[in-house]
Amino acid sequence: MTTINILQQPTSTAWLDQAIANLDIILLDHSHCERKAAAAALNLMFRYPSSRALVDKLTAIAQEELEHFTLVNQWLDRRGIPLAPLNAPPYGAALRALIRRQEPERMLDFLLISCLIEARSHERLGLIGEHCPDPELAKFYRSLMASEARHYGAYWVLADTYFDREQVARRLEELAIAESEILSTLHPEPRIHS
């Protein structure tokens, strides 16, 4: 397994066991995650439309997230899983609560939280790809890893583009500690970010 250096703690084996035992729910949640990731990129573009580098990078990310949404939905169809709502785990709301309200700190926090979410997705999709008992589904998950890595890298590069590197590193460490604490208790419902 690859260690992702911006994450403070690796994913627990308890999460992996829960995910592998509930692959249909994980796939459904993955569909929701891809849609939310596209929406997050679009929301940042609308919030900061004069930041050209941000708009360009996030346009590409939003498009790729929607492509992944389509691919995951094809897997749902193959496995006979209807697209349905799911209760969200506390992860996203807990991270959003850490976003400072004043600019420019707000922009930095949005970028770094998106970076952390993408990094955690990269790690967890890789774990599923490594341990999934269905070889085709495992291959699919491994195929997504490079784009997830690009996404978290893009958010980090954007933070580094608009903010002082020391400020970025300091705030990223603070948020990464909080992100790991949020995941320190396994959510009872299987989710990509639980």
Kinemage of the C-alpha trace (Angstrom):
@kinemage 1
@onewidth
@group {chain A} dominant
@subgroup {mainchain}
@vectorlist {calphas} color= white
{ca met a 1} P 0.000 0.000 0.000
{ca thr a 2} L 1.239 3.499 -0.832
{ca thr a 3} L 1.582 5.957 2.042
{ca ile a 4} L 0.215 9.387 1.239
{ca asn a 5} L 2.408 11.868 3.025
{ca ile a 6} L -0.195 14.592 3.550
{ca leu a 7} L -2.472 12.237 5.502
{ca gln a 8} L -1.660 12.122 9.205
{ca gln a 9} L -2.949 8.575 9.752
{ca pro a 10} L -3.468 5.709 7.294
{ca thr a 11} L -6.883 4.125 6.893
{ca ser a 12} L -7.640 1.443 9.464
{ca thr a 13} L -8.002 -2.229 8.628
{ca ala a 14} L -11.462 -1.992 10.267
{ca trp a 15} L -12.562 0.387 7.494
{ca leu a 16} L -11.131 -1.881 4.809
{ca asp a 17} L -12.888 -4.931 6.272
{ca gln a 18} L -16.166 -2.985 6.431
{ca ala a 19} L -15.776 -1.737 2.843
{ca ile a 20} L -14.949 -5.147 1.354
{ca ala a 21} L -17.883 -6.725 3.211
{ca asn a 22} L -20.252 -4.069 1.791
{ca leu a 23} L -19.027 -3.460 -1.761
{ca asp a 24} L -22.480 -2.687 -3.174
{ca ile a 25} L -23.016 0.107 -0.641
{ca ile a 26} L -19.463 1.355 -1.194
{ca leu a 27} L -20.117 1.492 -4.953
{ca leu a 28} L -23.319 3.443 -4.418
{ca asp a 29} L -21.546 5.834 -2.062
{ca his a 30} L -18.708 6.141 -4.560
{ca ser a 31} L -21.226 7.344 -7.141
{ca his a 32} L -22.379 10.039 -4.712
{ca cys a 33} L -18.750 10.984 -3.952
{ca glu a 34} L -17.901 11.515 -7.619
{ca arg a 35} L -20.954 13.740 -8.080
{ca lys a 36} L -20.085 15.730 -4.950
{ca ala a 37} L -16.462 16.088 -6.065
{ca ala a 38} L -17.595 17.560 -9.389
{ca ala a 39} L -19.952 19.919 -7.552
{ca ala a 40} L -17.166 20.997 -5.172
{ca ala a 41} L -14.895 21.892 -8.095
{ca leu a 42} L -17.704 23.840 -9.799
{ca asn a 43} L -18.590 25.647 -6.569
{ca leu a 44} L -15.008 26.837 -6.172
{ca met a 45} L -15.010 28.056 -9.785
{ca phe a 46} L -18.166 30.057 -9.132
{ca arg a 47} L -16.817 31.416 -5.853
{ca tyr a 48} L -13.485 32.551 -7.359
{ca pro a 49} L -14.205 33.229 -11.067
{ca ser a 50} L -11.382 35.763 -11.494
{ca ser a 51} L -8.709 33.254 -10.417
{ca arg a 52} L -7.753 31.980 -13.859
{ca ala a 53} L -5.410 29.163 -12.796
{ca leu a 54} L -8.079 27.876 -10.420
{ca val a 55} L -10.818 27.999 -13.052
{ca asp a 56} L -8.680 26.157 -15.609
{ca lys a 57} L -7.577 23.357 -13.252
{ca leu a 58} L -10.999 22.895 -11.683
{ca thr a 59} L -12.761 22.764 -15.050
{ca ala a 60} L -10.643 19.719 -15.899
{ca ile a 61} L -11.242 18.163 -12.468
{ca ala a 62} L -15.024 18.670 -12.662
{ca gln a 63} L -15.112 17.036 -16.098
{ca glu a 64} L -13.078 14.059 -14.910
{ca glu a 65} L -15.200 13.642 -11.774
{ca leu a 66} L -18.339 13.517 -13.943
{ca glu a 67} L -16.677 10.913 -16.184
{ca his a 68} L -15.972 8.833 -13.071
{ca phe a 69} L -19.574 9.329 -11.943
{ca thr a 70} L -20.694 7.794 -15.242
{ca leu a 71} L -18.248 4.888 -14.915
{ca val a 72} L -19.298 4.106 -11.339
{ca asn a 73} L -22.953 4.255 -12.387
{ca gln a 74} L -22.180 1.683 -15.100
{ca trp a 75} L -20.839 -0.595 -12.355
{ca leu a 76} L -24.015 -0.020 -10.362
{ca asp a 77} L -26.035 -1.105 -13.414
{ca arg a 78} L -23.844 -4.195 -13.933
{ca arg a 79} L -24.415 -5.262 -10.339
{ca gly a 80} L -28.134 -4.386 -10.340
{ca ile a 81} L -27.773 -1.636 -7.728
{ca pro a 82} L -30.289 1.198 -8.142
{ca leu a 83} L -29.041 4.767 -7.826
{ca ala a 84} L -30.534 5.806 -4.485
{ca pro a 85} L -29.893 8.300 -1.708
{ca leu a 86} L -27.632 7.414 1.212
{ca asn a 87} L -27.147 9.065 4.578
{ca ala a 88} L -23.942 11.064 4.499
{ca pro a 89} L -21.278 10.193 7.060
{ca pro a 90} L -20.130 13.061 9.329
{ca tyr a 91} L -16.808 13.403 7.456
{ca gly a 92} L -17.688 16.107 4.915
{ca ala a 93} L -19.723 18.258 7.298
{ca ala a 94} L -17.027 18.034 9.967
{ca leu a 95} L -14.374 19.147 7.463
{ca arg a 96} L -16.544 21.984 6.123
{ca ala a 97} L -17.015 23.232 9.695
{ca leu a 98} L -13.250 23.878 9.814
{ca ile a 99} L -13.347 26.352 6.914
{ca arg a 100} L -12.624 29.848 8.126
{ca arg a 101} L -15.179 32.476 7.112
{ca gln a 102} L -12.940 35.382 6.138
{ca glu a 103} L -11.072 35.685 2.853
{ca pro a 104} L -8.399 34.884 1.848
{ca glu a 105} L -8.226 32.161 4.535
{ca arg a 106} L -11.552 30.771 3.331
{ca met a 107} L -10.133 30.096 -0.142
{ca leu a 108} L -7.053 28.413 1.319
{ca asp a 109} L -9.182 26.166 3.532
{ca phe a 110} L -11.483 25.187 0.663
{ca leu a 111} L -8.472 24.186 -1.442
{ca leu a 112} L -6.738 22.250 1.324
{ca ile a 113} L -9.851 20.405 2.462
{ca ser a 114} L -10.503 19.402 -1.145
{ca cys a 115} L -6.871 18.264 -1.310
{ca leu a 116} L -7.308 16.107 1.811
{ca ile a 117} L -10.581 14.574 0.606
{ca glu a 118} L -8.987 13.652 -2.723
{ca ala a 119} L -5.902 12.249 -0.983
{ca arg a 120} L -8.074 10.091 1.271
{ca ser a 121} L -10.081 8.947 -1.754
{ca his a 122} L -6.846 8.021 -3.531
{ca glu a 123} L -5.716 5.977 -0.547
{ca arg a 124} L -9.035 4.206 -0.028
{ca leu a 125} L -9.783 3.449 -3.667
{ca gly a 126} L -6.289 1.967 -3.826
{ca leu a 127} L -7.051 -0.235 -0.825
{ca ile a 128} L -10.248 -1.451 -2.466
{ca gly a 129} L -8.327 -2.086 -5.690
{ca glu a 130} L -5.746 -4.104 -3.779
{ca his a 131} L -8.163 -6.179 -1.672
{ca cys a 132} L -11.406 -6.450 -3.669
{ca pro a 133} L -12.331 -10.108 -4.305
{ca asp a 134} L -13.896 -9.244 -7.704
{ca pro a 135} L -10.904 -8.987 -10.090
{ca glu a 136} L -12.689 -6.726 -12.595
{ca leu a 137} L -13.926 -4.343 -9.915
{ca ala a 138} L -10.456 -4.353 -8.317
{ca lys a 139} L -8.950 -3.411 -11.703
{ca phe a 140} L -11.495 -0.597 -12.069
{ca tyr a 141} L -10.560 0.835 -8.676
{ca arg a 142} L -6.855 0.640 -9.440
{ca ser a 143} L -7.521 2.480 -12.715
{ca leu a 144} L -8.903 5.476 -10.803
{ca met a 145} L -5.874 5.967 -8.577
{ca ala a 146} L -3.806 8.114 -10.943
{ca ser a 147} L -6.586 10.633 -11.451
{ca glu a 148} L -7.273 10.827 -7.702
{ca ala a 149} L -3.582 11.560 -7.151
{ca arg a 150} L -3.686 14.260 -9.843
{ca his a 151} L -6.720 15.809 -8.177
{ca tyr a 152} L -5.221 16.109 -4.726
{ca gly a 153} L -2.004 17.367 -6.299
{ca ala a 154} L -3.921 19.995 -8.285
{ca tyr a 155} L -5.634 21.345 -5.175
{ca trp a 156} L -2.283 21.515 -3.366
{ca val a 157} L -0.645 23.287 -6.326
{ca leu a 158} L -3.505 25.801 -6.420
{ca ala a 159} L -3.061 26.509 -2.706
{ca asp a 160} L 0.670 26.948 -3.331
{ca thr a 161} L -0.084 29.248 -6.292
{ca tyr a 162} L -2.245 31.676 -4.324
{ca phe a 163} L -0.675 31.454 -0.846
{ca asp a 164} L 2.724 31.467 0.839
{ca arg a 165} L 4.196 27.947 0.966
{ca glu a 166} L 4.829 28.046 4.729
{ca gln a 167} L 1.247 29.162 5.346
{ca val a 168} L -0.022 26.325 3.134
{ca ala a 169} L 2.127 23.719 4.904
{ca arg a 170} L 1.111 24.927 8.371
{ca arg a 171} L -2.613 24.983 7.618
{ca leu a 172} L -2.490 21.687 5.729
{ca glu a 173} L -0.931 20.012 8.763
{ca glu a 174} L -3.636 21.447 11.059
{ca leu a 175} L -6.428 20.280 8.754
{ca ala a 176} L -4.810 16.871 8.188
{ca ile a 177} L -4.692 16.268 11.939
{ca ala a 178} L -8.384 17.161 12.192
{ca glu a 179} L -9.203 14.957 9.169
{ca ser a 180} L -7.543 11.946 10.790
{ca glu a 181} L -9.348 12.622 14.076
{ca ile a 182} L -12.698 12.691 12.231
{ca leu a 183} L -11.918 9.232 10.818
{ca ser a 184} L -10.520 7.822 14.067
{ca thr a 185} L -13.928 6.359 14.980
{ca leu a 186} L -15.352 4.038 12.331
{ca his a 187} L -18.784 5.193 11.193
{ca pro a 188} L -21.268 2.293 11.479
{ca glu a 189} L -22.534 2.750 7.915
{ca pro a 190} L -20.019 1.741 5.220
{ca arg a 191} L -18.923 4.740 3.155
{ca ile a 192} L -15.837 5.778 1.191
{ca his a 193} L -15.228 8.448 3.854
{ca ser a 194} L -16.487 6.800 7.035
